[in-house]
Amino acid sequence: MGTTTEDDGRVFDAPSDNFVYRLLPRWLWPYAQLARWDRPIGWQLLMWPCFWSAAMAAGVTAEANAFRPGQFIAHLFLFWLGAVAMRGAGCTYNDLVDHDIDNQVARTRSRPLPSGRVTRRQAKIFILLQALTGLAVLLSFNLFTIVLGFASLGFVAVYPFAKRFTDWPQFFWDLRFLGAR
């Protein structure tokens, strides 16, 4: 875990040596922190099952002499982009919902919303941009995939509130994967 001072622009509960702080301009740091780009494990957990599925489909199409490398690479790119965008949108949504609580917890007080580095309006615009990116990715797939994508949104919407009525909020978080299978 990293450490932070009030004015260095980093969040207390994230690594300080991430690419976010080395490569991005300082004014983008709060948005990268909202989307948790400084903690890539979340989008990677969304992306790897998609990559695995694409690889299995590539094997089937190769056996049928119908494999198209360009389409395979395009799908990998779309899965990566969708995972990063939608994980970021989910984290931004969670921070908007938990704004008042995050301000009272030492571990989360340095995040962009409670620290005042991003306003609620700016966070809402950012979530909209991420969601539109995710929607563009989703609409590039077939109808079945689109329906499953929209079905999983209900579980994502409930998750931040589940922390208030159950000791098992991750159960609600994991339900979104059941809808997508």
N, C-alpha and C positions, 0 to 999 in steps of 0.2 A: 504494500500500500504506500501511497505517497503521503507526503505531509504538505501542508500549505500554510501560508500566512494570509492574513486578510486581503492583501493587495497583490498577490502574485498571479491571480487569475486562474489558479488550478483548484480542483476540488480535492477535498481531504481524503476521500475514500477511493481514489483512483491512482493508478501508477503515474508517476511524474515524468517517466522517460519515454512516453508514448510518442508516436510520430506526430500526433496532434500538436504537441508543443514544439517540435523541431521543424515541421514543414508548413503548418498553416499560419497565416497572419494572425496576430493576437486578437483582432476584432472578431474572428471566426471561432475562437476557442469556446465561448459560451454555447454556441450552437452545436459544435462538435460534442461538447459535454452533455447537452440535452439529449442528443441522439446516441450517446454513449460510444462514440467512435473511439474514445480512449480505452474502451473495454470491448474488444472485438469478439469475445467469446459468444456473446448473444447472437450476433448476426451469423457467426460461423455455425452455431447450432441450428439455425434456420436453413443455411445454405447447403451444408454437407448432405443431408438427406435428399435434397433436390439434385445435387450433383450425382449422388449414387443412383437415383432413379434415371437420370439422363444416361448414365453409363450403361445401366441395364437395358434401357430402350435402344441404345446404340448397338449393343450386342445382338438384340433381336433383329434390328433392321439390317445389320451387317450380314446375318445369316440368310436374310431374304434378298440380299443384293440390292437393298434400298437405302443404305446408309449414305447420308449427305453430311460431310464434315462441316460445311459452312453452317448448316442448320444446328448441328450439335454445338458448335462454338457459340453461336448466337444464343442458344438456350442456356448455356453455362453463364454467359454474360448477363442474360435477363434474370436468372436465378440469383446471381450475386447482387445485382442492382436491387432487385426486389427484396432480398433479405436485408440489405443495409438500410434501404428506405423504410421498410415496414417495421423493422426493429427500432429504428430511430423514431418513427412516428409513435410507436407504442410507448417508448420511454418518455417522449415528450408529453404524451397524453397522461401517463402516470404522474409525471412531475406537476402538470397542471392540476390534476385532481388532488395530489398530496401537498400542494404548495404550503398551506398553513401548517401542516404536520411537519414537513421537512424543515420549516423555520424553527421548530422547537426541539429538533434532534441534532445533537452535536455532529454526528456522522454525516448528515445531509445538509446542514446549514450553509455549507460553502458552495452548494450547487447553484447554477445560474439564476434560477427563479428566486429562491429565498435570499440569495446574496444581493439581488437587485441588478445583476449584470445583464439580465434579460427581463423585459416586461412581459406580463401575461399576453398582451396584444402581439408582441414580437414572437412569443412562443406559439401562439395560435396561427400566425402566418407561416411560421416554420413547419408546424405540423401539417398545415394544408399543402405546402410544397412537397413534403415527404409523401403524404397520402396521394397526391396527384401523380407523383413519380411511380408509386406502387400500383396505382390504378392503370397507368399507361402500360406497365409491365404485365399486369394481370390480363388486360384486354388483348394482349398479343397471343394469348393461348386460347384453347377451345372452350366451348360453353360449359362443359362439365367442370373444368378447372376454375372458371369464373364463378360459378355457383358455389363451389367449395370455398373459394377465397372469401366471398361475401358471408358465407355461413360462419366462418371462423371469427368474424369481427365481433359478434355478440359476446363471445368468451373474453376477447381482448377488452371490451368495454366494461365487463363486470369485474375483471381482475383487481383493479385498484380498490374497489369497494369491498371485495371479498376479504381484504385484510382487516376490515372493520367488524365483520360478523363471524369469522372463523379463524381457527389457528392453522388452517391448511390452505392458504390462498394459492399455493402452487398447484393444488388440485384443479382449481378453476383455470389457471394458466395452461395446464397440460390438456384440459378438455379441448382446447382449440386444435390440438394435433389429431384428436380422434375424429373431429369433423372433417379434417383434411385427408383422411385415409380412406 
